[in-house]
């Protein structure tokens, strides 16, 4: 299967503020609470404000989520979709992933968070999830998927495959994400999984 590319959007705008206190951040967060097109990330005095979240960002996020969910269903892996809810370490970090999942059992902290990066910011997004000890952080960026797994030293290191899905090549997902028809992409992926399981 060929791997066409997803066009990178220029819709998203990013503003970075420094020397922002936690209290100031929470005040800004309250002011923007009803604006669902704005995403805030905070790490140790640095605040990123992204707006708007573009159509391409949402398409990649949902398609990748659908593909992972199809994979887990086909292999009989229990999972709990957690969506994009904010993970916070009060006074230090606040980040909202695009998608997140608990694998096998529902935990307070998800096992996997997914970030779709269309517009790069200053904040190291892995650091947002380190205080909560999220086991894996996945990034889709520039038509590549990178997976970082928390090691015994509490640091994220890049791995070729997820510890939760050792038989899934993340590069396989890229071609399906880039297909123009989301429904067809998921159906073709499911058929590919079933064919592989039969072999």
N, C-alpha and C positions, 0 to 999 in steps of 0.2 A: 504494500500500500504506500502511495506517495505521501509526502508530508508537506502539504501546502502551509503557508504561513498565515497567521492572523494579523491583519493590519494593525499597527500600533496607532492608537488614538492620540490626538493632540488636544482633546477637549478638556482634560483635567488640569486644574490649576492648583499649585501647592504654595502655601506660605509657611515659612518657618520663623518662629519667634524664640529668642533665647532669654535666659534669666527670668523665666516665668515661675512664680511660686505655685505650689500645689493648690493653694487657696484661690489664686488668680485663675488657674486652669479650671477649677471646679465652677467658678463664677461664669467663665466663658461657656463652659459646657451647659450650664443651666440656660443661658441666653439662647443657645443654639439647639436646645432640646427638641423642638418641633421641626427643625430643618433636617430632613432625612437625606438631603443631597450633600451634606457636609460630614466629613469624617475627621475626628480628632485623635491624635496620638501624642502621648506625653511621656518623656523619659528624662528624669533628673534635670529639670529646669528648662528642657527644650520642648516646645509645642509645635506640632505640625497640624495645619488646617488644610484639608484637601476638599476641593469643590470644583465642579460637580463630579459625581461618580458617573462616568460615561457609559454608554450603551455597550461598548465593546468589553469593558470591565465586567459588567453584569453578565454578559453572554458567556465569557470565559469562566467566570465563577460558577455559574449554574451548570454549564456543560461538564466541567471537571467534577463537580459534585455529583451529577447524575451518573457519570461514568464510574466513579468510585463506589457509589451506592449499588449500581448494577453488578459490579465486580463482587462486592461483599455478599449480595443476595445470591448470585450464581454459585458462590463457593460455600454458602451456608454460614457465613461469618456474621455473628450478631453485631449490630451497631446501633448507635443512637446519634442521630443528627442533632447537633447543638446550634447550628446556624452561626450568625455573627453576633455573639454577645460579648460585652466588654469584660476583659480580665484586668484586674487592678491589683497593684501593690501600693496601698495608700501612702502618699507622700513621695513616691518614687516613679511608678510606671502605670500607664493606662493604655491598653491597646485593644482594638476590636478587629479580629480576623474576619476574612470574607466568609469562610465556612469553618466548621470544626466538628469533630466526631469523637465519640467514645467508642472503643472497640471492645467487644465481649460483654462488658458491664458498663452501666452508666456511672460515671465518676463525677466528683465535684469539679475537677479540672479535666478538660478533654485530652485525649491521647494525641490527636492530630489537629493542628490548626493550619489553615490554608490562606495564603496571601497572594492575591493577584496584583502584580506590580505593573502599572501602566506608566505612571509618573514617579520617578525615583525621588525619594526625599533624603534628608540628612540623617534621620534617626535610624540606627541599626535595629531593624524590626525583630531580630532574634532576641535582642536584649529585653524587649517588651514582655516576652513570655518566660524568660529565665527565672524570675522570682517565683512564678507559679509552678516551675518545674514541668512544663508541658513537654512530653517525651519527644514529639516530632513537630517540626515546622516545615511546611512545604511552600515553595515559592514558584509561581508561574511568572516568568518575565522574559520578554523578547523571544517568545516561542521556544522556551526551554523550561524544564521543571527541575528544580534543585531541592533536595531533601536534606534537612539537618536534624541529626538525632542527638539528644542529650546524653553525654557520656558520664562515666562514674565520677569525674571531677566536676560535674555540674556545668560543663561547657558544651556548646553545640559544635558538632563536627559533621562535615558533609559526608553523606553515604550515597552509594549508587542505587540502593533500593531501600524501601521502607522495612523496618523491623516487623511491622504488622502484616506486610504483604511481600514476603521475600521472593515470591515467584512472579511478581508483577513488574515488568520493565516500565518505568515511568515514561520513557521515550515513546512507548507504544501509544500512550494516551494523546500525544501531541497531534498526531494525524487526525484523530477523531475530533479533538477540540477545534481543529481548523476547518472541519467540514462545514459547509454553509447551512446545512439542514440539521438542526440539533437532534430531532427525533430520529432521523435516519442514522446519524452518528451513533447514538446510543444503541439502536437496534443492531447495527452492524457489529458493534463492539460486543454485545451480548452473544451474537452468533459466533464470533471469533473465539470467545471464552468457551462456549459449548463445544466447538470443534476441537479446541485444545484439550478439553477434559476427556473427550472421547478417545484421543490418541493414546 
